[in-house]
Amino acid sequence: MTIDEIIGLVTGLDGVLALTPSAGDEWPELSWGDAFFYYSPDGVVPANVQPFATIVTKNYPGDESSRLDRPDTFRVNIHAGKEEFARRLGRAPRDTAGTEVDPGIEDTVIAHPVYGTAGWLAVVNPASETEAATRELLGTAYRLARARYERRAESSHD
């Protein structure tokens, strides 16, 4: 899967806002070239809400273990939630004992090297082994984000 294929897949979902920072816009230079996906049917970047998925193309401070500084390397990060995380990896997100995996391994679904304990999964350079799983996980993350949005909207009307 390419970055453009993933962006096309996710932006094809109803109500998704894809933020793709680039030179000259208001976002920090570190984020240029990356993609951040929100459920936002009004098309406005939500305040105080994390994206449900991201694509990162470089190392971030404190998140260098995936070695995204290698040529043609990117990582898809997906907030799959605790249930899907456990289904995919066979353990709860906070159960990290004996689960050491190379965060730079390609085409493998792994716990996110920084946010895994919060139910985030990651795939470096998704390809034939993980394309179906990546698509499914992005769909799950989208549905969870949409449900959170709808719960917040409902409670603000009460």
C-alpha positions as CSV (number, residue, x, y, z in Angstrom):
1,M,0.0,0.0,0.0
2,T,1.2,3.5,-0.7
3,I,0.6,6.6,1.3
4,D,-1.7,7.9,-1.4
5,E,-3.7,4.7,-1.5
6,I,-4.2,4.9,2.3
7,I,-5.2,8.5,2.1
8,G,-7.7,7.7,-0.7
9,L,-9.2,4.8,1.3
10,V,-9.7,6.8,4.5
11,T,-10.9,10.0,2.9
12,G,-13.5,8.0,1.0
13,L,-15.2,7.4,4.3
14,D,-18.1,9.7,5.1
15,G,-17.2,12.6,7.4
16,V,-13.4,12.1,7.4
17,L,-11.2,15.1,7.5
18,A,-7.6,14.4,6.3
19,L,-5.1,17.0,7.5
20,T,-1.9,16.8,5.4
21,P,0.4,19.6,6.5
22,S,2.9,21.0,4.0
23,A,5.4,23.9,3.7
24,G,3.8,27.3,4.1
25,D,0.7,26.4,6.1
26,E,-0.1,26.9,9.7
27,W,1.1,23.5,11.0
28,P,4.6,22.8,12.5
29,E,7.3,21.9,10.1
30,L,7.8,18.5,11.8
31,S,4.3,17.4,10.6
32,W,4.9,18.3,6.9
33,G,4.4,15.3,4.7
34,D,2.4,13.3,7.3
35,A,-1.3,12.7,7.4
36,F,-3.8,13.0,10.3
37,F,-7.3,11.6,10.0
38,Y,-10.3,12.9,12.0
39,Y,-14.0,12.1,12.0
40,S,-15.3,15.6,11.4
41,P,-18.4,15.9,9.3
42,D,-18.2,19.7,9.5
43,G,-14.8,19.7,7.9
44,V,-13.1,21.5,10.8
45,V,-10.2,20.1,12.8
46,P,-11.7,19.2,16.1
47,A,-10.4,20.8,19.3
48,N,-9.2,18.4,22.0
49,V,-9.6,15.3,19.9
50,Q,-6.9,13.0,18.7
51,P,-6.9,11.7,15.1
52,F,-8.2,8.1,14.7
53,A,-5.3,7.3,12.4
54,T,-2.1,8.9,11.2
55,I,0.6,8.3,8.6
56,V,4.1,9.4,9.7
57,T,7.0,9.7,7.3
58,K,9.8,10.5,9.7
59,N,11.0,10.0,13.3
60,Y,9.4,12.2,15.9
61,P,11.2,13.1,19.2
62,G,10.8,10.2,21.5
63,D,9.5,8.0,18.7
64,E,12.6,6.9,16.7
65,S,12.5,3.1,17.2
66,S,10.6,2.4,13.9
67,R,13.6,4.0,12.1
68,L,11.4,6.0,9.8
69,D,14.5,7.8,8.6
70,R,15.1,4.9,6.2
71,P,14.4,5.6,2.5
72,D,10.8,5.0,1.4
73,T,9.7,4.2,4.9
74,F,6.4,5.3,6.6
75,R,4.2,4.0,9.4
76,V,0.4,3.9,9.6
77,N,-0.8,4.4,13.2
78,I,-4.3,3.3,14.0
79,H,-6.3,3.8,17.1
80,A,-8.0,0.4,17.0
81,G,-9.2,0.3,20.6
82,K,-8.7,-2.2,23.3
83,E,-10.9,-5.0,21.9
84,E,-9.4,-5.0,18.4
85,F,-5.9,-4.6,19.8
86,A,-6.4,-7.7,21.9
87,R,-8.0,-9.6,19.0
88,R,-5.0,-8.8,16.7
89,L,-2.1,-9.2,19.2
90,G,-3.6,-11.7,21.7
91,R,-3.1,-9.5,24.7
92,A,-4.4,-6.4,26.4
93,P,-2.8,-3.1,25.4
94,R,-1.3,-2.6,28.9
95,D,0.0,-6.2,29.1
96,T,3.5,-5.5,27.7
97,A,5.5,-8.2,29.6
98,G,7.5,-10.3,27.1
99,T,6.1,-8.6,24.0
100,E,9.3,-7.0,22.7
101,V,9.1,-6.7,18.9
102,D,11.3,-4.7,16.6
103,P,9.2,-1.5,16.0
104,G,10.9,-1.1,12.6
105,I,9.7,-4.5,11.3
106,E,7.9,-4.0,8.0
107,D,4.6,-5.3,6.8
108,T,3.6,-6.6,10.3
109,V,0.8,-5.4,12.7
110,I,2.5,-4.4,15.9
111,A,1.6,-2.4,19.0
112,H,2.4,1.3,18.4
113,P,5.9,1.8,19.9
114,V,4.7,4.8,22.0
115,Y,0.9,4.6,22.2
116,G,0.4,0.8,22.2
117,T,-0.8,0.8,25.8
118,A,-3.6,3.1,24.7
119,G,-4.9,0.7,22.1
120,W,-2.9,2.0,19.1
121,L,-1.6,-0.4,16.5
122,A,1.0,0.4,13.8
123,V,2.3,-1.0,10.5
124,V,5.5,0.1,8.9
125,N,5.3,-0.1,5.1
126,P,2.1,-2.1,4.8
127,A,2.2,-4.5,1.9
128,S,0.9,-7.9,1.0
129,E,1.0,-9.4,4.5
130,T,-0.9,-6.5,6.1
131,E,-2.9,-4.8,3.4
132,A,-6.2,-6.5,4.4
133,A,-5.6,-6.0,8.1
134,T,-4.6,-2.4,7.6
135,R,-7.9,-1.7,5.7
136,E,-9.9,-3.5,8.3
137,L,-8.2,-1.7,11.2
138,L,-8.7,1.7,9.6
139,G,-12.4,0.9,9.2
140,T,-12.6,-0.1,12.9
141,A,-10.8,3.1,14.0
142,Y,-13.1,5.2,11.8
143,R,-16.2,3.5,13.3
144,L,-14.9,4.1,16.9
145,A,-14.1,7.7,16.1
146,R,-17.6,8.3,14.6
147,A,-19.3,6.7,17.6
148,R,-17.3,8.9,20.0
149,Y,-18.3,12.0,17.9
150,E,-21.9,11.0,18.0
151,R,-21.9,10.3,21.7
152,R,-20.3,13.7,22.4
153,A,-22.9,15.4,20.1
154,E,-25.7,13.6,21.8
155,S,-24.5,14.5,25.3
156,S,-24.1,18.2,24.3
157,H,-27.7,18.3,23.3
158,D,-28.9,16.9,26.7
